[in-house]
Amino acid sequence: MHRRIIRGGDEAVEVIEGSARFGLWYVHVRWSGTTVYQVRFSRTPVSGPVPVPITQYLSGRIVDLSTLTCGSPPAGEHYARIYGEVQRIPYGETATYGEVAGWSGTTARVVGQALSRNILPLIIPCHRVVARDGTGGFTPDPAIKVDLLAMEERGKRQSRRRTED
């Protein structure tokens, strides 16, 4: 497990880094308490824990990740507005780049640029933003986006079946 001290002003925060498995990938998370500083996908693991809600989410459970706060503020007001709109997209739902652009008062191209710089995927669920005619991009591999959307769709179906029974 990796631990690091981040100093900001008079405060020092111990940040933990760990990873959880998602398919062929590992999801690396830098975090402290309920604050997440970075999420990234990698082919290699990092020994250490990740926040329980992220572990539950990656195992296919419907989890509200809005209980985790963003420790890395977006660069600029435009991006903050875009990220806020993306966080409102419900689990298992998608919106197009154009729809997010309309909600946030910008263009689809700017939305794409903002999401390509998102250092908190899952917390700011950029995988839920899709192209008008397909899935769209995702770093480091668009297949991750497809897998995340498929996992959420399965979770929604299972949840509907349980409520119908």
N, C-alpha and C positions, 0 to 999 in steps of 0.2 A: 504494500500500500504506500502510495506517495502522499506525503503531507508537505504543505508549503505555507509559509506565513506571508500574507499580503498586508502591507502597511498602507493606510490611507489616512492622512492627517494624523490625529492622535490615536487612531485605532489600529489594532493588528488583528487580523482574522486568520485562523487556521483553516486552510483549504485542503480538502481531501480529494484525491483522484482515484477512481476505480473504473471498472468496466463491467458491462453485462452483455451477454450474447444475444444477437438478433440474427437468426439465419446463419449465413456465412460470415457475418460481420460482428465486430465488437463495438459497443457504444461506450465511448470514454466520456466520463462526466467529471468535471471539476466543480466541487460544491462545498458548502458549509451550512449545516442546519437545513433550512428550507430555501436557501439561496443557491442558485445554480449560476456558475460563471462561464462555463463552456460545455458544449456537447459536440462530439465529433464521432465519425464512423471510421473504423480502422480494421485492418485484417489481423492485427496482433492485439492480444489482451494486455491490460494493465491490471496488476493485482491490486485489489481493494474494492470496497463496497461502493454502491451507487444508492441514491435515495430510493426508499421502498416504493414510492409511487411510480418511478421510472421502471424498476424491476417488474412491477405488476403490469404496467402498460406493455412492456416488451414481451411478456408472457401471454398477451392476448386479452387481458382483462380490461374492461371499460373503466378508465380511471380519469379523474379530473386533475390534470397536471397544472391547472391554474393555482393550485395550493402552493406551488413552487414559485418563487420570485426570481426575476432576472437580475443578476448581479452585475451584468455588463450592459450599460445603457446603449441604445442604438445611436449611431452617428447621425445626429441631426433630427430636426422636427419632422421632415418628410418621412424618414425611415420609421420614426416612433409612431407616426400615424398609421403607416402601412402595417407595422408589426401589431399594433393594437387591433386593427381590423382582422388580420389573420388569426389572432388569438380568439376572436369571436366565432370562427368557423367551428361548428360542433363536430364532435367525434363521429367519424364515419361519413361525414359530408365533405363536399368539395365546392370550390368556387373557382372561376377562371381568373386569370391575371387581369382581364378587362373588368370583371366585376369588382375585384379588390381595388383597382384603379379608380373606378367610379365612386366607391365608398370613401376612398381616402383623398379624392380630389387631385389625382395625378394621372400618369399614363401607364399602360401595361408594361412598357419597356422599363420605366422606373421601378415598378413593382418587381419585375424580374431581377433588376440590378440589386435592389434591396434584399430580396430573398437569397440571392447568390452570396451575399455577405453576412447572412444570418449565422451567428456563432452559437445560437441556442436552438437548433432544430429539435423538435419534439415539444419544447417549452413554447416556442413560437412555431407552430406546426406548419411550416412552409410546404410540407409534402401534400397538404390539403389544397394547395393552389395548383391548378392544372391549366394546360393550354386549351384553347377553344377546340382544337382538333386533335387532341392527344393528351399525353401525360405531362409533357414539359420536362425541364431539366431538374437535376438534383445532384449535389456534390457529396461524395465522390463518384457515385454511380446511380443513374436513373432507375436501375432495378430495385434499389432500396426503397424509392418512392412507391413503386408499384407494389412491393411487398408490404409496406406500411399501410397503404390504402386497402389492400386485400385483407390484412389482419383486422383492420377496423371494420370492414364490411362483415367479416365472419363474426366478430364480436357483437355487432348490431343484430345480425340474424339470430344468433344464440340467445341474446337478450330478449328479442321479440318472441321467440319460441317459449322461453320460460314464462313470460307474462301472459301468453295465450293459454298455457297449460293450467 
